[in-house]
Amino acid sequence: MFNLIKSDFYKLWNDRKFWVFSLLTVAFVILMIISTEKMEIFNHGSQSLLSLALLRGVIIFASIFITIFIINEFSCGLLSMNVARGAPRIQIYFSKLIASICSFFVLSILNIVTSLICVRIAVKEFLLPDNFLLGLSFQVFISLCWVCVVVAIAFFLKSKVWTITIVLLAIAFGNPGIHLILNSLVKSMFNLTNVDLRHYWLLHYGKQTIFDSGKDLVKKTLDTFFYGNVKYYVIIGMVVSICYAIPASIISILKLKQCDLK
């Protein structure tokens, strides 16, 4: 197991695509802050800018890179070679998962550092958002669970095109789209009048801000999604995220044990 992890970290460090996505993460934050500063709906405070910039885009870049990183192992035959050498498939899976989580953390750190520096330069009075550590930790946790789901999908499908397509559709349209479709289906199937399934969708929690910056816009978000209780929202979000990550990983591992690695 240690040798597999060591090998994956070596591949990660020497993968040019990883550093390209790292640069994209930094550039994305800079462009977001510059474009937001030109919008009149915000007061350009450090709290509002940080709430918008922190971990934005990371989940997209990390998901695409992780998919490429894993699927290339299938395409090059490296996974089948490791199995032929006696490496258990479950260890291979968790080695890739650890490397994927590491890549996400690197992109996240770059995002956070860039956000803090750019916002500090952009505004005169620099104040961290309320619930900063809670909000940041929560978003990282949600994103880690999503990384587990992406790894599971990549191992299950073994296709860059299909995995990236599904992942991007889920990120782009999951929150407003999936729950509306499911709401309609559940209403019609069980003759219910009021159904709201968005609180059972992992990316619903990853997309919502949890920083109370004192602005009316953010306070309205809190009232809408938090039910006036941040801790309740955090607990529900963690439970929902775990319920996605663990079953997805188990299903993917079971398929990996039985499938052809070519």
Wavefront OBJ file of the C-alpha trace (Angstrom):
o trace
v 0.000 0.000 0.000
v 2.776 2.448 0.910
v 4.568 1.800 -2.386
v 1.358 2.418 -4.327
v 0.761 5.712 -2.536
v 4.379 6.732 -3.031
v 4.119 5.956 -6.738
v 0.879 7.925 -7.117
v 2.314 10.948 -5.348
v 5.331 10.830 -7.641
v 3.041 10.729 -10.684
v 0.967 13.563 -9.272
v 3.966 15.779 -8.598
v 5.407 15.209 -12.074
v 2.128 15.519 -13.937
v 2.131 18.733 -15.958
v -1.640 18.702 -16.154
v -1.830 19.046 -12.379
v 0.217 22.240 -12.423
v -1.837 23.562 -15.328
v -4.992 23.109 -13.270
v -3.219 24.745 -10.328
v -2.552 27.824 -12.449
v -6.153 27.798 -13.654
v -7.334 27.751 -10.045
v -5.291 30.841 -9.227
v -6.367 32.645 -12.416
v -10.022 31.827 -11.782
v -9.944 33.488 -8.349
v -8.237 36.600 -9.690
v -10.744 36.969 -12.536
v -13.694 36.376 -10.200
v -12.596 39.095 -7.775
v -11.873 41.547 -10.602
v -15.270 40.919 -12.217
v -17.105 41.079 -8.885
v -15.512 44.413 -8.058
v -17.167 45.829 -11.172
v -20.653 44.698 -10.123
v -22.857 47.225 -8.358
v -24.946 44.730 -6.394
v -22.163 44.163 -3.897
v -20.585 46.649 -1.543
v -17.120 45.317 -2.345
v -16.447 44.428 1.289
v -13.801 41.858 2.111
v -16.395 39.569 3.665
v -18.578 39.472 0.556
v -15.612 38.960 -1.767
v -14.164 36.162 0.341
v -17.546 34.467 0.575
v -17.701 34.436 -3.214
v -14.087 33.521 -3.960
v -13.228 30.845 -1.407
v -13.183 27.362 -2.993
v -15.031 28.584 -6.074
v -13.941 26.698 -9.179
v -11.824 24.274 -7.166
v -14.410 21.523 -7.296
v -14.610 21.814 -11.107
v -10.863 21.817 -11.731
v -10.243 19.068 -9.189
v -13.011 16.881 -10.640
v -11.663 17.160 -14.196
v -8.066 16.527 -13.184
v -8.946 13.569 -10.945
v -10.920 11.993 -13.762
v -8.020 12.348 -16.203
v -5.519 11.162 -13.591
v -7.442 7.950 -12.869
v -8.636 7.081 -16.373
v -5.094 7.449 -17.743
v -4.089 4.584 -15.456
v -6.612 2.374 -17.226
v -5.621 3.598 -20.692
v -1.898 3.037 -20.140
v -2.423 -0.368 -18.577
v -0.698 0.612 -15.337
v -3.540 -0.620 -13.163
v -3.520 -4.049 -14.770
v 0.264 -4.179 -14.379
v -0.017 -3.429 -10.661
v -2.639 -6.143 -10.256
v -0.412 -8.590 -12.149
v 2.386 -7.781 -9.718
v 0.172 -8.762 -6.804
v -1.243 -5.433 -5.652
v -4.775 -5.849 -4.236
v -7.373 -3.912 -6.188
v -8.828 -2.315 -3.071
v -5.387 -0.915 -2.208
v -5.083 0.471 -5.726
v -8.448 2.165 -5.306
v -7.586 3.787 -1.994
v -4.164 4.823 -3.267
v -5.816 6.725 -6.111
v -8.352 8.148 -3.691
v -5.617 9.454 -1.374
v -3.748 11.001 -4.310
v -6.989 12.586 -5.539
v -7.700 14.044 -2.108
v -4.158 15.393 -1.987
v -4.605 17.105 -5.363
v -7.834 18.663 -4.126
v -6.104 19.987 -1.004
v -3.330 21.561 -3.078
v -5.853 23.307 -5.325
v -7.855 24.395 -2.277
v -4.814 25.872 -0.538
v -3.903 27.773 -3.702
v -7.467 29.063 -3.913
v -7.579 30.159 -0.271
v -4.183 31.874 -0.318
v -4.943 33.645 -3.604
v -8.353 34.732 -2.332
v -6.934 36.196 0.865
v -4.147 38.042 -0.957
v -6.367 39.415 -3.741
v -9.126 40.527 -1.390
v -6.577 42.158 0.905
v -5.318 44.144 -2.075
v -8.779 44.918 -3.462
v -10.348 46.410 -0.313
v -9.164 48.970 2.186
v -10.727 47.420 5.294
v -9.980 43.705 5.484
v -12.287 41.675 7.729
v -12.788 37.928 7.731
v -16.380 36.723 7.382
v -18.210 35.621 10.479
v -18.155 31.846 10.925
v -15.054 31.832 8.711
v -13.455 28.651 10.064
v -16.783 26.852 10.315
v -17.750 27.832 6.804
v -14.405 26.969 5.274
v -14.177 23.612 7.074
v -17.703 22.732 6.024
v -17.096 23.525 2.360
v -13.866 21.497 2.420
v -15.697 18.532 3.929
v -18.485 18.690 1.333
v -15.894 18.931 -1.444
v -13.962 15.943 -0.081
v -17.115 13.853 -0.169
v -17.645 14.991 -3.757
v -14.061 13.949 -4.592
v -14.906 10.469 -3.284
v -17.928 10.397 -5.589
v -15.858 11.523 -8.594
v -13.237 8.834 -7.935
v -16.005 6.241 -7.661
v -17.582 7.340 -10.954
v -14.199 7.312 -12.718
v -13.430 3.764 -11.575
v -16.953 2.618 -12.361
v -17.179 4.026 -15.903
v -13.486 3.935 -16.918
v -14.215 6.647 -19.483
v -12.916 10.216 -19.496
v -15.704 11.527 -21.703
v -18.586 10.018 -19.775
v -17.140 10.716 -16.347
v -16.303 14.354 -17.081
v -19.687 14.849 -18.768
v -21.611 13.450 -15.797
v -19.504 15.354 -13.287
v -19.815 18.697 -15.067
v -23.557 18.261 -15.597
v -23.972 17.464 -11.920
v -21.978 20.547 -10.908
v -23.599 22.898 -13.410
v -27.199 21.741 -13.298
v -27.434 19.486 -10.273
v -28.637 21.966 -7.717
v -31.358 23.691 -9.754
v -32.090 20.815 -12.081
v -32.051 17.408 -10.442
v -34.165 18.274 -7.427
v -36.834 19.886 -9.651
v -37.070 16.757 -11.796
v -37.127 14.462 -8.772
v -39.650 16.687 -7.010
v -42.033 16.313 -9.948
v -41.528 12.557 -10.132
v -42.061 12.014 -6.406
v -45.140 14.257 -6.381
v -46.727 12.330 -9.243
v -45.770 8.881 -7.910
v -46.947 9.392 -4.324
v -49.608 12.082 -4.866
v -47.807 14.562 -2.626
v -48.443 18.289 -2.679
v -45.207 19.639 -1.207
v -41.842 17.982 -1.893
v -38.387 19.548 -1.731
v -35.506 17.139 -2.337
v -32.737 19.687 -2.767
v -31.659 19.184 0.837
v -30.769 15.592 -0.070
v -28.451 16.648 -2.907
v -24.752 16.799 -2.028
v -23.870 19.759 -4.231
v -26.706 21.781 -2.768
v -24.584 22.221 0.336
v -21.349 22.751 -1.527
v -22.776 25.673 -3.506
v -24.371 27.620 -0.685
v -22.423 30.224 1.222
v -22.182 29.739 4.987
v -20.488 32.988 5.847
v -22.642 35.520 7.686
v -21.020 38.720 6.490
v -23.726 41.010 7.804
v -24.972 41.827 4.274
v -28.664 41.555 3.475
v -27.996 39.156 0.604
v -26.082 36.695 2.786
v -28.526 37.023 5.687
v -31.352 36.180 3.286
v -29.390 33.103 2.203
v -29.022 32.070 5.824
v -32.734 32.487 6.473
v -33.597 30.502 3.346
v -31.212 27.574 3.611
v -30.182 27.426 7.260
v -33.606 27.669 8.914
v -31.999 30.206 11.203
v -29.632 27.588 12.610
v -26.175 27.221 11.080
v -25.245 24.159 13.151
v -28.370 22.319 12.011
v -27.525 23.035 8.386
v -23.933 21.867 8.847
v -24.975 18.589 10.492
v -27.537 17.796 7.804
v -25.046 18.670 5.072
v -22.382 16.371 6.540
v -24.818 13.466 6.898
v -26.095 13.874 3.332
v -22.547 14.109 1.950
v -21.413 10.965 3.766
v -24.464 9.132 2.444
v -23.234 9.905 -1.069
v -19.516 9.233 -0.580
v -19.606 5.885 1.237
v -22.160 4.001 -0.935
v -20.564 5.329 -4.132
v -17.138 4.131 -2.989
v -18.451 0.704 -1.948
v -20.244 0.149 -5.263
v -17.178 1.220 -7.248
v -14.838 -1.009 -5.211
v -17.113 -4.026 -5.690
v -17.182 -3.431 -9.442
v -13.408 -2.918 -9.525
v -12.880 -6.320 -7.898
v -14.797 -8.054 -10.656
v -14.222 -6.021 -13.810
v -11.574 -6.248 -16.498
v -8.977 -3.529 -15.996
v -8.238 -3.104 -19.681
l 1 2 3 4 5 6 7 8 9 10 11 12 13 14 15 16 17 18 19 20 21 22 23 24 25 26 27 28 29 30 31 32 33 34 35 36 37 38 39 40 41 42 43 44 45 46 47 48 49 50 51 52 53 54 55 56 57 58 59 60 61 62 63 64 65 66 67 68 69 70 71 72 73 74 75 76 77 78 79 80 81 82 83 84 85 86 87 88 89 90 91 92 93 94 95 96 97 98 99 100 101 102 103 104 105 106 107 108 109 110 111 112 113 114 115 116 117 118 119 120 121 122 123 124 125 126 127 128 129 130 131 132 133 134 135 136 137 138 139 140 141 142 143 144 145 146 147 148 149 150 151 152 153 154 155 156 157 158 159 160 161 162 163 164 165 166 167 168 169 170 171 172 173 174 175 176 177 178 179 180 181 182 183 184 185 186 187 188 189 190 191 192 193 194 195 196 197 198 199 200 201 202 203 204 205 206 207 208 209 210 211 212 213 214 215 216 217 218 219 220 221 222 223 224 225 226 227 228 229 230 231 232 233 234 235 236 237 238 239 240 241 242 243 244 245 246 247 248 249 250 251 252 253 254 255 256 257 258 259 260 261 262
